[in-house]
Amino acid sequence: MVAVFKKKNFWTYTLFVVIGYALGSFLGQLLGGIPAFQWLEYGYTFALGPVSFDLGFLAMNFAVTFRITVSSVIGLILALLIHRYL
């Protein structure tokens, strides 16, 4: 993996990772309604949940949730392969 960073820009690598994950998740949700492709939605959810900051004049709440599914992992792998050979 370190050799990839020497040849190509770190930001293009990050962009490919994010786009591959997002497209994989989107296609998994799109095809998940079809009985033959329900296995694409199988996954696990990680959550870091709500953290509140109250400064008196400003109150903020943060929560982060990641859903890793079979389709998102497939999209991520395809994006990394495309990035490597592009």
TILODREN-771205 format. One record per residue (C-alpha): x, y, z. Coordinates in steps of 0.02 Angstrom, whole numbers, plus 50000, padded with zeros to 5 digits. Example, Ala and Ser with C-alpha at 12.3 -4.5 7.8 and 13.67 -1.06 7.14 Angstrom:
<pts>
PT     X     Y     Z
PT 50615 49775 50390
PT 50684 49947 50357
</pts>
This chain:
<pts>
PT     X     Y     Z
PT 50000 50000 50000
PT 50142 50122 50036
PT 50205 50102 49857
PT 50037 50167 49793
PT 50064 50332 49884
PT 50233 50358 49801
PT 50161 50346 49625
PT 49996 50435 49647
PT 49923 50577 49746
PT 49854 50536 49919
PT 49698 50640 49884
PT 49652 50541 49727
PT 49672 50381 49828
PT 49558 50450 49964
PT 49432 50508 49834
PT 49427 50336 49754
PT 49401 50255 49925
PT 49256 50370 49969
PT 49173 50356 49798
PT 49193 50166 49794
PT 49118 50148 49967
PT 48974 50266 49928
PT 48932 50185 49759
PT 48943 50011 49834
PT 48824 50059 49974
PT 48705 50144 49853
PT 48699 49993 49737
PT 48676 49877 49885
PT 48524 49976 49943
PT 48458 49987 49766
PT 48475 49800 49732
PT 48435 49745 49910
PT 48249 49745 49875
PT 48271 49605 49747
PT 48265 49436 49835
PT 48414 49366 49739
PT 48524 49512 49795
PT 48473 49531 49977
PT 48642 49465 50031
PT 48721 49629 49972
PT 48640 49720 50118
PT 48713 49605 50250
PT 48829 49703 50363
PT 48869 49784 50528
PT 48843 49959 50596
PT 48973 50051 50700
PT 48916 50205 50794
PT 49004 50336 50897
PT 48862 50415 50974
PT 48805 50575 51025
PT 48932 50690 51100
PT 48865 50856 51160
PT 48957 51020 51180
PT 48870 51162 51270
PT 48968 51324 51278
PT 48826 51428 51347
PT 48799 51527 51188
PT 48820 51380 51069
PT 48765 51199 51087
PT 48823 51062 50968
PT 48786 50876 50954
PT 48892 50754 50854
PT 48860 50574 50807
PT 48950 50465 50680
PT 48880 50303 50608
PT 48966 50187 50484
PT 48872 50045 50400
PT 48988 49918 50322
PT 48898 49800 50204
PT 48951 49669 50079
PT 48911 49787 49935
PT 49013 49930 50010
PT 49164 49816 50030
PT 49145 49758 49849
PT 49134 49939 49791
PT 49287 49984 49894
PT 49390 49841 49822
PT 49338 49884 49644
PT 49382 50067 49672
PT 49554 50021 49738
PT 49586 49906 49590
PT 49532 50042 49468
PT 49643 50168 49556
PT 49791 50050 49549
PT 49778 50013 49364
PT 49721 50184 49304
</pts>
